[in-house]
Amino acid sequence: MAEGLPGRNVELRRRQTIVAAQGGLEIARRVVNGKILNSRTLLRRNGRERSDEVLGQLKRLADRALEVTSTGSLLGIEGTAARLYFGAFPTMLREEKRLPGSPFSFEGRNRRPPTDPVNCLLGYVYGLLTKELTATAFAIGFDPYQGFFHRPRFGRPALALDLAEEFRPLVAESVVVNLVNNGEVAVGDFLVRAGGVTLTQSGRKAVLASYERRMATELRHPLFGYRASYRRILEVQCRLLAAHLLGEIPAYVPVTTR
């Protein structure tokens, strides 16, 4: 597989630029498919009120993501899947945590700034994951700011955001569900400022501890069959994408769990 050596860096970035300029639809389709499948798995495993209808819809959307012929259609599928998934997200929280009036009740995604503790946690852990993938992609030889699904924008690590998609449910959202359900964060770990919610120092410490535990957790890589930590598998997926772009393997395959 591709290594982050100077000669390979030049060719890898050249291929990355060419594929992105062509639209990068094949990679984007697989990225979205992996994200939706992993969202469905997390919901199936942790939802306290089973919704077979939502699970079925997510499976159909994941399948459709592999068949679309335009980025616009893919964005529509991803958006529909996100609305369904986050609509069912409260079912993964303990009943007492999601009652109306509870500080951890969740009524859907919001950001910039987040207006409730759950959205604050989601945004913070997404940021940790994206930062880690930015560093990993750069070390392997990518330009972390040139993506295939996420479009480039000043200061936006589009490729890291692409790579993060399949890991959002597996890492970030799993961490948030555990933090809330296990009582690892409390209302005192959040501050309300200018209509937004932010973490205190103690809250950030609790989140970082939970995130590090998750990153050290091992799982079996579905393609290679060996067990490795999530942190190691982030690197493996970056290298798989590099190998695909360099023509060493036919397709990028996201990590999905059952």
C-alpha positions in Angstrom: 0.0 0.0 0.0 1.0 3.6 -0.5 3.4 5.0 2.0 3.9 8.7 2.9 7.3 8.9 1.0 8.1 12.1 -0.9 7.9 10.5 -4.4 4.6 8.8 -3.6 3.3 12.1 -2.1 3.6 13.8 -5.5 1.8 11.1 -7.4 -0.8 10.6 -4.7 -1.7 14.3 -4.7 -1.7 14.4 -8.5 -4.2 11.6 -8.6 -6.2 13.1 -5.8 -6.5 16.4 -7.7 -7.4 14.6 -10.9 -10.2 12.5 -9.3 -11.5 15.4 -7.4 -11.7 17.5 -10.5 -13.6 14.7 -12.2 -16.2 14.8 -9.4 -14.9 11.9 -7.2 -18.4 10.4 -7.4 -17.4 6.8 -7.0 -15.5 7.5 -3.8 -18.3 9.8 -2.5 -20.9 7.1 -3.1 -19.0 4.6 -1.0 -18.4 7.1 1.7 -22.1 7.9 2.0 -23.0 4.2 1.8 -20.7 3.4 4.7 -22.0 6.2 6.8 -25.6 5.2 6.4 -25.0 1.5 7.1 -23.0 2.3 10.2 -25.7 4.7 11.4 -28.3 2.0 10.9 -26.2 -0.5 12.9 -25.7 1.9 15.8 -29.4 2.5 15.9 -30.3 -1.2 15.6 -27.9 -2.1 18.4 -28.8 0.8 20.8 -32.3 1.9 20.1 -34.5 1.3 23.1 -37.6 1.5 20.9 -37.0 -0.6 17.8 -38.1 1.1 14.6 -38.0 -1.4 11.8 -39.5 1.1 9.4 -36.5 3.5 9.9 -34.0 0.7 9.7 -35.5 -0.4 6.5 -35.5 3.1 5.0 -31.9 3.5 6.0 -30.9 0.3 4.3 -32.7 1.3 1.1 -31.0 4.7 1.1 -27.6 3.1 1.6 -28.2 0.9 -1.4 -29.4 3.8 -3.5 -26.3 5.8 -2.6 -24.2 3.3 -4.6 -26.4 3.9 -7.7 -26.7 7.7 -8.0 -25.3 9.4 -11.0 -24.8 12.9 -9.6 -23.4 14.6 -6.5 -26.7 16.4 -6.1 -28.6 13.2 -5.8 -26.1 11.8 -3.4 -26.4 14.9 -1.2 -30.1 14.4 -1.2 -29.9 10.8 -0.1 -27.3 11.7 2.6 -29.6 14.4 3.9 -32.7 12.2 4.0 -30.8 9.5 5.8 -29.4 12.0 8.4 -32.9 13.3 9.1 -34.3 9.8 9.6 -31.3 8.8 11.8 -31.3 11.8 14.0 -35.0 11.7 14.3 -34.6 8.3 15.9 -31.4 9.3 17.8 -33.2 9.9 21.1 -34.2 6.2 21.3 -30.6 5.4 22.0 -30.6 7.5 25.2 -32.0 6.3 28.5 -35.6 7.2 29.0 -34.9 9.6 31.9 -32.2 11.4 29.8 -34.6 12.1 27.0 -37.7 13.2 28.8 -39.0 16.7 28.0 -37.2 19.2 30.2 -34.2 17.0 30.7 -30.9 18.8 29.9 -30.1 15.9 27.5 -33.4 15.9 25.6 -32.6 15.9 21.8 -34.9 17.4 19.2 -32.6 17.2 16.1 -29.2 18.4 14.9 -28.2 22.0 15.3 -24.8 23.7 15.2 -22.9 27.0 15.0 -23.5 27.3 17.8 -25.1 24.1 19.3 -28.1 25.0 21.5 -28.3 21.9 23.7 -25.8 19.6 25.4 -26.2 16.6 23.1 -25.5 18.7 20.0 -22.6 20.3 21.8 -21.1 16.8 22.5 -21.7 15.7 18.9 -20.0 18.8 17.5 -17.0 18.5 19.9 -16.4 14.8 19.2 -16.8 15.3 15.4 -14.1 17.9 15.7 -11.8 15.5 17.5 -12.3 12.9 14.9 -11.8 15.3 12.0 -8.6 16.7 13.5 -7.2 13.2 13.9 -8.0 12.3 10.4 -6.5 15.5 9.1 -3.2 14.7 10.7 -3.4 11.0 9.5 -4.2 12.0 5.9 -1.4 14.5 5.8 1.1 12.0 7.2 0.3 9.5 4.5 0.7 12.1 1.7 -2.7 13.5 1.0 -3.9 17.1 0.8 -6.4 17.0 3.6 -8.2 20.0 2.2 -9.1 18.4 -1.2 -12.2 16.1 -0.8 -14.5 14.1 -3.0 -17.8 14.3 -1.2 -17.2 17.5 0.8 -16.3 20.4 -1.5 -13.2 22.4 -0.8 -13.6 25.7 1.1 -11.1 27.9 2.8 -9.8 26.3 5.9 -12.1 23.2 5.5 -10.3 19.8 5.7 -12.7 18.3 3.1 -10.8 15.0 2.7 -10.7 14.5 6.5 -14.4 15.1 6.6 -14.9 12.5 3.8 -12.9 9.9 5.7 -14.7 10.8 9.0 -18.2 9.9 7.5 -18.0 6.2 8.1 -16.6 6.7 11.6 -19.1 9.2 12.8 -21.5 6.6 14.0 -18.8 4.1 15.0 -16.7 6.5 17.0 -18.3 10.0 17.6 -22.0 9.1 18.1 -21.1 6.0 20.0 -19.0 8.1 22.4 -21.9 10.6 22.9 -24.4 7.9 23.6 -22.2 6.4 26.2 -21.3 9.7 27.8 -24.9 10.5 28.3 -26.3 7.1 29.3 -23.4 6.3 31.7 -23.6 9.7 33.4 -20.1 10.6 32.5 -21.2 14.2 31.8 -23.7 16.2 33.9 -25.5 19.5 33.4 -22.6 21.2 35.3 -20.2 20.3 32.5 -21.9 22.8 30.1 -22.1 26.5 29.9 -24.7 28.6 28.0 -23.1 31.6 26.2 -24.7 33.9 23.7 -27.5 31.4 23.0 -25.0 28.5 22.5 -23.9 25.6 24.7 -20.2 24.9 25.3 -18.3 22.4 27.4 -16.5 23.4 30.6 -12.9 22.2 31.3 -14.3 19.3 33.3 -16.7 18.4 30.5 -13.9 18.4 27.9 -11.8 16.2 30.1 -14.7 13.7 30.4 -15.3 13.7 26.7 -11.6 13.2 25.9 -11.3 10.3 28.2 -14.3 8.6 26.6 -13.0 9.4 23.1 -9.6 7.9 23.9 -11.2 4.7 25.3 -13.2 4.4 22.1 -10.2 4.9 19.9 -8.3 2.2 21.8 -11.2 -0.3 21.4 -10.4 -3.1 18.9 -12.6 -4.4 16.2 -12.1 -6.8 13.3 -11.4 -5.2 10.0 -14.0 -6.5 7.6 -11.6 -6.6 4.6 -8.5 -8.0 6.2 -9.9 -10.0 9.1 -7.4 -8.9 11.7 -8.2 -7.0 14.9 -6.9 -3.5 15.4 -7.8 -0.4 17.4 -10.1 2.3 15.9 -7.1 4.6 15.8 -5.1 2.1 13.7 -8.1 1.5 11.5 -8.4 5.2 10.7 -4.9 4.9 9.3 -5.7 1.7 7.4 -8.6 3.4 5.7 -6.5 6.4 4.7 -4.0 4.0 3.2 -6.7 2.1 1.4 -7.9 5.3 -0.2 -4.4 6.1 -1.2 -3.9 2.6 -2.7 -7.1 3.0 -4.7 -6.1 6.4 -6.1 -2.7 5.0 -7.1 -4.4 2.1 -8.9 -3.2 -0.6 -6.5 -6.7 -1.7 -5.6 -9.9 -1.4 -7.6 -12.1 0.4 -5.1 -12.2 2.1 -1.8 -14.2 0.0 0.7 -15.4 1.7 3.9 -15.4 0.0 7.3 -18.8 -1.2 8.2 -19.9 -3.2 11.2 -22.9 -5.5 11.7 
